[in-house]
């Protein structure tokens, strides 16, 4: 049994996101990215050497079988999240799985069933949720700083070249909604605090068949109405407007914050049009590091230490994404079962 302080994490795959995750946690006092696995043993060994990782494996199965590895980071293509998260859980590993958590809500249920059966933590990776900025946002909303939330607008888009990127591949659960769209959907679910009842979406589709731009409305039973948008064809943007009956909040929700991407919350604590704007400065943080160390706290100390999406939230996020995708295809509103 592993008894040292650090959480020993193995990484599935040697893609760029795995490199970024490893680099962010290299000097962590609580997390040790100690292994990487690839289906190509030479590639895995080269990645380990380049990134200061102690062990490499020539198959995913071999890494999952190693008893010294406590947890797995799963940044594989979307269509492989369910398969390898379930296999990791069945091997007794905790899993931090990249967003979108699965290709659909049915896979999501199977993944959490595996977590429950094996008594391990399995969670969805949203680095922005571990940011001090997001934690402060949640505090402001909880204390009623803008009254009862009525409307939310959340957007995320960026330009993405068509050639050679798996995000354009429908067989790998690609598309703007599955990629960029999971972020605003997760944010409005966090703010509303409940499962939506109905969505309605419109999209523009690429020649490959996936959506490249999507706009959707989301109706919550408590009265909140949200609008989300996502795109592979816009200038980079990632921001949200939250409107209550006694004020407004404008905020970004970046994965990484810095001097160049400052973590600021702009709040008006009044319903008046000319209400003064208060700028709340939050601490900057590298998202992968903040999230990885929060994952350590979850595994060691339980759910009270986890600022990220809970299993209930992730289930609702995937149900919402499924419904938005269906609505965009059919042009009709889609109800979400409660």
N, C-alpha and C positions, 0 to 999 in steps of 0.2 A: 504493500500500500504506500502511496506517495504521501509523505508527511511534511515536506518542505513548505515554506511560506508561499512561494510563487505558484501560480496556476500554470501547469504545463500544457501548452496548446500545440496541436499539430494542424498544419494547413493543407487543405485539399487543393492541389493544382499549383501551377507556377506562373500564373498570369500576372499582369501588372498590378491588379488590385491586391493580390497576395504579397507582392513586393512592397506596396505602400503600407499595408497592414503590419508587416514585419518590421519595416523601418520605424514606424511610429512607436512601436513597443520595445525597441531594441534596448533602451536603458531603463525600462520599467522596473520598479521595485516589487511589483506584485504579479507580473505576468512574464512568462518565459515562452516565447515562440521557439519551441525546441525541435520541431520536425516539419518536414515538407514531403508530400507524396505527389508523384506524377506517374502517368502510365508509361513514361519513358524514364528509365533509371538514370541514364546519362544526364538528361535534362534536370531531373530532381537533384542529382549530385552537384551539378553546376550551379543551380539556384541556391542550394544550401551554402556552398562555398562563397558565392558572391554576397550573400546576405547574412553571413555569420550564424547560420543555423546548425545545430550540432548533429542532427540525424537527417538522412534522406531515405526514401523508400521508392522502389520501382513499381509499386502498385498502391492503390488506395486501401485495398484489403489488408496489406501487410502493415500499414500504419495503424489501422483500426485494431489490429490484433495485438499491438504492443501495449503491455500493461502499464508502462511508465507514463503514457500520455493520458491525461485526464479529460481533455476537452478538444473539440474540433472547431476550426473556423472553416465554414463552407462557402467559398466565393465562386463556385462552379457556375456554368451557364444556367439560366433560370430553369430550363427543362430538366436539369439534373439535381435540383435542390432536394426534392422529395426523396428520391432514391437513396442518395448518400447521407442525408440527415437521418433517415430511418435506419440505415445500416449502422451509422455511428451510434445512434441511441441503443440499438440492439446489442452493440458491442460494449455498452455501459459508459459511453462518453457523453458528456454535456456538449451541446452544440450551439454555436453562434452562427446562424445562417443568414447569408446576405439577403437583402430585399430584391425583388419581391419574394416572399417566403416560399411560395410554391407557384405552380402553373395555374392552379385553380383551388377553389375552396375544398373540394373533395380530397385533394392531396394534403391540404392543410390539416384536415381532421385526422388523416392517417399519421401524419408526423407527430401531432400532439398525443395521439393514442399510443404511439411508440414511446414517447417521452414518459407518459404516465406508467406504462407497463414496466419500464426499466428504471423508474425512479431517478430520472436525470432531468436537468434543466435544458430546455430547448427554446431559444428565443430568436426573434427577427432583428437583424442589424440595421439600425438607423442611427448613425453617429451623431446627428443633430440632436437627438433626444438626450444625449449625455452632456451636451453643451451647457455651461452655466446660463447662457442666454435663454435656452428653452426651459430650464428649471425655474428661472426667475419669471418667465412668462406664465408658467403654470401657477406659481405662487400668486401673481397678480390677479389671475382669473379666479383662483380659489378664494381670495379675500374680497372679491367683488369690486375690484378697483374701477371697472367700467360698468358695473351693474350686471344685469342679466344679459348674457350674450344673445343677440338676435340674428346677426349675419356674419358670415365668414367668407372671405375670398382668398384663395391660396393658389399660387402659380409657380411653375418650374419649367424652364425650357432652355435649350441650347442647340447650336448647330451641329449636325452629325452627318458626316460624309456617308454616302450610300454604299460605296464599294467596300467589301471586306469586313464589315462589322456584324457580329452575331445579333445585335439588337434589331436588325432588319429581317431576321429569319423567323418566320412563323412556327417552324418546327421546334425551335428552341425557346418558345414563349416570348418572342420579341415584341417590339412596339413601344410607342411613347408612353402609353398608359401603364404598362407593366414596369417600365424603367423609371422615367422621370415622374410619372403620375402617381406612383406608390407613395411618394413623399407628401404631396399635398393631401392625398386621401388619408394618410396616416396622421397628418397634422390636424385636419378638421375632426377626425375621430377622437383624437386626444382632447381637443377643446370641447367638443360636444359631450363627451363622456358616455356615449351610448351608441347602440347599433342604429343605423339609418333604417327608415321604412321604405323609401322609394328613391330612385334616381332617374335622370333623363339626360342623355348625352348626344352630342353631335361630333363627328370626326371627319378628318380628311385622311385618305389611305394612300400608302405608297404602292408602287407596282408589285412589290413582293407580297402584298396582302395585309401587312400590318398597318396600324394607325401611325401616322407621323405627327398628327396634331389632334388633340381631343379637348373638348370643353364639356363639363357636366355640372348639373345641379344635384344636390343631395339634400333630402328632406329628413329631419330627425324628429322623433316622436315628442321630444320635449319642447319643440317649437323653433329650434335653430334651423336656418336655411343656409346652405353653403354652396359656393361655386368654386370649382377647381378647373385648372387648365394645365396642359402639359404639351410639350412639342419637341420635335427633333429639328425644327426649321426656323427657330427664332434666335435673336441675340440672347446671350446668357442672362437669365433673370431668375430670382428665387425669393419671393416675398409674400407677405400675407397682410391682410387688413381684417381686423376683428372689431365688430361694432356691437356695443352693448346699448342698453337704454339710458346709460349715464356716462358714456364716454367711448373712446376709440383707442385701439392699439394698432400701430404699424410696426412690422418687424420683418427681418429676414430670418431664414432658418437654414443657414449653411452647415455643411458637415464640418468644415474647418473654419475657424475664425482667426483673425490676425489684424495687424494695422491696415492691411490692404482690404480686408473684409471685416470691418469692425462690427463687433457684436452689440448693437444698439437696439433698444426698444423705445419707440416714440409713443407716448401716451397722452391723451387728453382726458382729464378726470371730470368732465362736464359734458352735458348734452348741448351746450351752446356752440354755435358755429365759430365764434371767435375765442373759444376756450384756449388757454395757454398750452403750448406744447412742452412737455417735460421729456428730456432725453435721459434714459437710464443706461449708463455704461456698464457692461458686464465683462467679466474676465474672458480673455481669449483662450482657446484650447484647440489642440490637434484632435480632431474627432475620433480617429481610429484609436488613439491612445486613451482618450477619456472613456470611450465605449469598452475597450478591452479591459481596462481596470475596473469599470463598473460590472463587467461580466465576472471578473474575479470576485468582486464583493457579493454578487448574486450567488455564485456557487458556494462560497464560504459561509455566507450569513443569511441567505434566503431573500424572498421577494421584497422585503422592506428596503433593501439596499439597491434595488434595480430601478433606474429612472427611465428605462426604455419601454417599448411596447410589451404589454402583458400578453399571454396567450389569448385572452378574451378579445383584446384589441386586434391582434393579428388575425383572428378568425373573422372579425367584422371588416377589417381592411380587405381581406381576400373576397369576402362576400360582396363588398361594395365594388371592387374591381371587376369581378365577374358580371355584376349587374350593369355597370357602366359600359363594359365591352358589348354585352348583349343589346343594350339600348342603342349604342352607336351603330350597330349593324342593322337593327330593325327599325330604327327611327321612332320607337315607342318608349314610354316610361316603363320601368321594370320595378316591381315590388320586391322587397327583401323580407324573407320570412323571419318572424321574431321568435 
